[in-house]
Amino acid sequence: MLGLLDAVSSFDPAEGKRFDDYAAVRIQSAIAEELRSLDWLPLSFFAKGIRRDGDPPESEP
């Protein structure tokens, strides 16, 4: 809901973007940000590719 409200308040039709495309990105970003805030692990933990069980990521063949 906050992502949609943010999109409505910051949308500028003069930029030539469609509102539904603009709002979809803002909503997805708000959802991802909220999920990250609920996780007790820092974002850098995931950026390094460390799994929660402590094992390094498996290399792909």
DSSP file (Angstrom, degrees, kcal/mol; ACC not computed):
  #  RESIDUE AA STRUCTURE BP1 BP2  ACC     N-H-->O    O-->H-N    N-H-->O    O-->H-N    TCO  KAPPA ALPHA  PHI   PSI    X-CA   Y-CA   Z-CA
    1    1 A M     >        0   0    0      0, 0.0     4,-2.2     0, 0.0     5,-0.2   0.000 360.0 360.0 360.0 -40.5    0.0    0.0    0.0
    2    2 A L  H  >  +     0   0    0      1,-0.2     4,-2.6     2,-0.2     5,-0.2   0.868 360.0  56.0 -65.8 -34.9    2.8    2.4    0.8
    3    3 A G  H  > S+     0   0    0      2,-0.2     4,-2.1     1,-0.2    -1,-0.2   0.894 108.4  47.4 -63.1 -39.4    4.5    1.7   -2.5
    4    4 A L  H  > S+     0   0    0      2,-0.2     4,-2.4     1,-0.2    -2,-0.2   0.912 112.2  48.9 -67.9 -42.8    1.3    2.8   -4.3
    5    5 A L  H  X S+     0   0    0     -4,-2.2     4,-2.1     1,-0.2    -2,-0.2   0.897 111.6  50.0 -63.9 -39.0    0.9    5.9   -2.3
    6    6 A D  H  X S+     0   0    0     -4,-2.6     4,-1.8     2,-0.2    -1,-0.2   0.903 110.3  50.4 -64.2 -41.1    4.5    6.8   -2.9
    7    7 A A  H  X S+     0   0    0     -4,-2.1     4,-1.1     1,-0.2    -2,-0.2   0.905 110.3  49.4 -64.3 -41.4    4.0    6.2   -6.7
    8    8 A V  H  < S+     0   0    0     -4,-2.4     3,-0.3     1,-0.2    -1,-0.2   0.911 113.8  45.6 -64.2 -41.8    0.9    8.5   -6.7
    9    9 A S  H  < S+     0   0    0     -4,-2.1    -1,-0.2     1,-0.2    -2,-0.2   0.787 121.1  36.6 -75.6 -25.6    2.7   11.3   -4.8
   10   10 A S  H  < S+     0   0    0     -4,-1.8     2,-0.2    -5,-0.2    -1,-0.2   0.425  84.5 119.9-108.5   2.3    5.9   11.2   -6.9
   11   11 A F     <  -     0   0    0     -4,-1.1     3,-0.1    -3,-0.3     8,-0.0  -0.483  40.6-168.5 -71.3 133.6    4.5   10.4  -10.4
   12   12 A D    >   -     0   0    0     -2,-0.2     3,-1.9     1,-0.1     5,-0.4  -0.921   9.8-166.5-123.7 103.5    5.3   13.0  -13.0
   13   13 A P  G >  S+     0   0    0      0, 0.0     3,-1.5     0, 0.0    -1,-0.1   0.709  83.5  73.8 -63.8 -18.2    3.4   12.5  -16.3
   14   14 A A  G 3  S+     0   0    0      1,-0.3    -3,-0.0     2,-0.1    -2,-0.0   0.704  82.8  69.1 -68.2 -18.0    5.7   15.0  -18.0
   15   15 A E  G <  S-     0   0    0     -3,-1.9    -1,-0.3     2,-0.1    -4,-0.0   0.609 109.1-122.6 -75.9 -10.7    8.4   12.4  -18.0
   16   16 A G    <   +     0   0    0     -3,-1.5     2,-0.2     1,-0.3    -2,-0.1   0.599  65.0 134.4  82.9  12.0    6.4   10.4  -20.5
   17   17 A K        -     0   0    0     -5,-0.4     2,-0.3     1,-0.0    -1,-0.3  -0.637  59.5-113.2 -92.0 152.4    6.1    7.2  -18.5
   18   18 A R     >  -     0   0    0     -2,-0.2     4,-2.2     1,-0.1     5,-0.2  -0.639  21.2-132.2 -79.9 142.1    2.9    5.2  -18.0
   19   19 A F  H  > S+     0   0    0     -2,-0.3     4,-3.4     1,-0.2     5,-0.3   0.897 103.4  54.7 -63.9 -40.8    1.6    5.3  -14.5
   20   20 A D  H  > S+     0   0    0      1,-0.2     4,-1.9     2,-0.2    -1,-0.2   0.882 110.9  45.6 -64.8 -36.2    1.0    1.5  -14.3
   21   21 A D  H  > S+     0   0    0      2,-0.2     4,-1.6     1,-0.2    -1,-0.2   0.928 115.9  46.6 -67.8 -44.2    4.6    0.8  -15.3
   22   22 A Y  H  X S+     0   0    0     -4,-2.2     4,-1.9     1,-0.2    -2,-0.2   0.923 113.9  47.6 -62.6 -45.7    5.9    3.4  -12.9
   23   23 A A  H  X S+     0   0    0     -4,-3.4     4,-2.9     1,-0.2     5,-0.2   0.869 106.3  57.9 -66.4 -37.1    3.7    2.2  -10.0
   24   24 A A  H  X S+     0   0    0     -4,-1.9     4,-2.4    -5,-0.3    -1,-0.2   0.913 108.5  45.7 -61.0 -42.6    4.6   -1.5  -10.6
   25   25 A V  H  X S+     0   0    0     -4,-1.6     4,-2.3     2,-0.2    -1,-0.2   0.923 114.0  48.3 -66.3 -43.7    8.3   -0.7  -10.1
   26   26 A R  H  X S+     0   0    0     -4,-1.9     4,-2.1     2,-0.2    -2,-0.2   0.889 113.1  48.0 -64.5 -39.5    7.7    1.4   -7.0
   27   27 A I  H  X S+     0   0    0     -4,-2.9     4,-2.3     2,-0.2    -2,-0.2   0.928 112.0  48.6 -67.6 -45.3    5.4   -1.2   -5.4
   28   28 A Q  H  X S+     0   0    0     -4,-2.4     4,-2.4    -5,-0.2    -2,-0.2   0.897 112.1  49.8 -61.3 -40.1    7.9   -4.1   -6.1
   29   29 A S  H  X S+     0   0    0     -4,-2.3     4,-2.4     2,-0.2    -1,-0.2   0.894 110.0  50.2 -65.5 -39.9   10.7   -2.0   -4.6
   30   30 A A  H  X S+     0   0    0     -4,-2.1     4,-2.1     2,-0.2    -2,-0.2   0.887 110.9  49.3 -66.1 -38.9    8.6   -1.2   -1.5
   31   31 A I  H  X S+     0   0    0     -4,-2.3     4,-2.4     2,-0.2    -2,-0.2   0.938 112.4  47.3 -64.8 -46.5    7.8   -4.9   -1.0
   32   32 A A  H  X S+     0   0    0     -4,-2.4     4,-2.3     1,-0.2    -2,-0.2   0.902 112.0  50.6 -62.1 -41.5   11.4   -5.9   -1.4
   33   33 A E  H  X S+     0   0    0     -4,-2.4     4,-1.9     2,-0.2    -1,-0.2   0.899 110.8  48.8 -64.0 -40.9   12.5   -3.2    1.1
   34   34 A E  H  X S+     0   0    0     -4,-2.1     4,-1.3     2,-0.2    -2,-0.2   0.909 111.1  49.5 -66.1 -41.9    9.9   -4.3    3.6
   35   35 A L  H  X S+     0   0    0     -4,-2.4     4,-0.8     1,-0.2     3,-0.3   0.898 110.7  50.5 -64.7 -39.2   11.0   -7.9    3.4
   36   36 A R  H >< S+     0   0    0     -4,-2.3     3,-0.6     1,-0.2    -1,-0.2   0.873 107.3  54.2 -64.3 -36.3   14.6   -6.9    3.8
   37   37 A S  H 3< S+     0   0    0     -4,-1.9    -1,-0.2     1,-0.2    -2,-0.2   0.779 105.7  53.4 -70.0 -25.1   13.7   -4.9    6.9
   38   38 A L  H 3< S+     0   0    0     -4,-1.3     2,-0.3    -3,-0.3    -1,-0.2   0.680  92.2  87.8 -81.5 -17.8   12.0   -7.9    8.5
   39   39 A D    <<  -     0   0    0     -4,-0.8     4,-0.1    -3,-0.6     0, 0.0  -0.654  68.5-149.3 -85.4 135.9   15.1  -10.2    8.0
   40   40 A W  S    S+     0   0    0     -2,-0.3    -1,-0.1     2,-0.1    -4,-0.0   0.602  75.0  87.9 -81.0 -10.5   17.6  -10.1   10.8
   41   41 A L  S    S-     0   0    0      1,-0.1    -2,-0.1    -5,-0.1     5,-0.0  -0.694  85.1-114.7 -87.2 140.3   20.5  -10.8    8.4
   42   42 A P    >>  -     0   0    0      0, 0.0     3,-1.2     0, 0.0     4,-0.7  -0.356  21.3-116.7 -71.3 155.9   22.2   -7.8    6.8
   43   43 A L  H >> S+     0   0    0      1,-0.3     4,-1.9     2,-0.2     3,-0.6   0.824 113.8  64.7 -60.9 -32.7   21.9   -7.3    3.0
   44   44 A S  H 3> S+     0   0    0      1,-0.2     4,-1.5     2,-0.2    -1,-0.3   0.796  92.2  64.4 -62.5 -27.2   25.7   -7.7    2.7
   45   45 A F  H <4>S+     0   0    0     -3,-1.2     5,-1.5     1,-0.2     4,-0.3   0.906 107.7  40.3 -60.7 -42.4   25.3  -11.3    4.0
   46   46 A F  H X<5S+     0   0    0     -4,-0.7     3,-1.0    -3,-0.6    -2,-0.2   0.829 108.8  60.1 -77.2 -32.5   23.3  -12.1    0.9
   47   47 A A  H 3<5S+     0   0    0     -4,-1.9    -1,-0.2     1,-0.3    -2,-0.2   0.820 102.7  53.5 -64.5 -29.9   25.5  -10.1   -1.4
   48   48 A K  T 3<5S-     0   0    0     -4,-1.5    -1,-0.3    -5,-0.2    -2,-0.2   0.591 113.5-120.6 -81.0 -10.6   28.5  -12.3   -0.4
   49   49 A G  T < 5 +     0   0    0     -3,-1.0     2,-0.4    -4,-0.3    -3,-0.2   0.754  57.4 153.4  79.8  24.6   26.5  -15.4   -1.3
   50   50 A I      < -     0   0    0     -5,-1.5    -1,-0.3     6,-0.1     2,-0.2  -0.727  37.0-136.5 -89.2 134.1   26.6  -17.0    2.1
   51   51 A R    >   -     0   0    0      4,-1.3     3,-1.7    -2,-0.4    -1,-0.0  -0.501  20.2-114.0 -86.2 159.9   23.8  -19.4    3.0
   52   52 A R  T 3  S+     0   0    0      1,-0.3    -1,-0.1    -2,-0.2    -2,-0.0   0.768 114.0  60.5 -64.4 -26.6   22.0  -19.3    6.3
   53   53 A D  T 3  S-     0   0    0      2,-0.1    -1,-0.3     1,-0.1    -3,-0.0   0.471 115.8-112.8 -83.4   1.3   23.3  -22.7    7.2
   54   54 A G  S <  S+     0   0    0     -3,-1.7    -2,-0.1     1,-0.3    -1,-0.1   0.282  76.1 126.6  90.9 -11.4   26.9  -21.5    7.0
   55   55 A D        -     0   0    0      1,-0.1    -4,-1.3    -5,-0.1    -1,-0.3  -0.543  65.3-111.2 -78.6 145.0   27.9  -23.5    4.0
   56   56 A P        -     0   0    0      0, 0.0    -6,-0.1     0, 0.0    -1,-0.1  -0.361  47.2 -84.8 -68.1 157.5   29.4  -21.7    1.0
   57   57 A P        -     0   0    0      0, 0.0     2,-0.2     0, 0.0    -7,-0.0  -0.310  48.2-106.7 -63.4 146.5   27.2  -21.6   -2.1
   58   58 A E        -     0   0    0     -3,-0.1     2,-0.2     1,-0.1    -3,-0.0  -0.532  32.5-121.4 -74.1 137.7   27.5  -24.7   -4.4
   59   59 A S        -     0   0    0     -2,-0.2    -1,-0.1    -3,-0.1     0, 0.0  -0.571  25.3-121.9 -79.2 143.5   29.4  -24.0   -7.6
   60   60 A E              0   0    0     -2,-0.2    -1,-0.1     1,-0.1     0, 0.0  -0.639 360.0 360.0 -86.2 141.9   27.4  -24.7  -10.8
   61   61 A P              0   0    0      0, 0.0    -1,-0.1     0, 0.0    -2,-0.0   0.498 360.0 360.0 -69.4 360.0   28.8  -27.3  -13.2
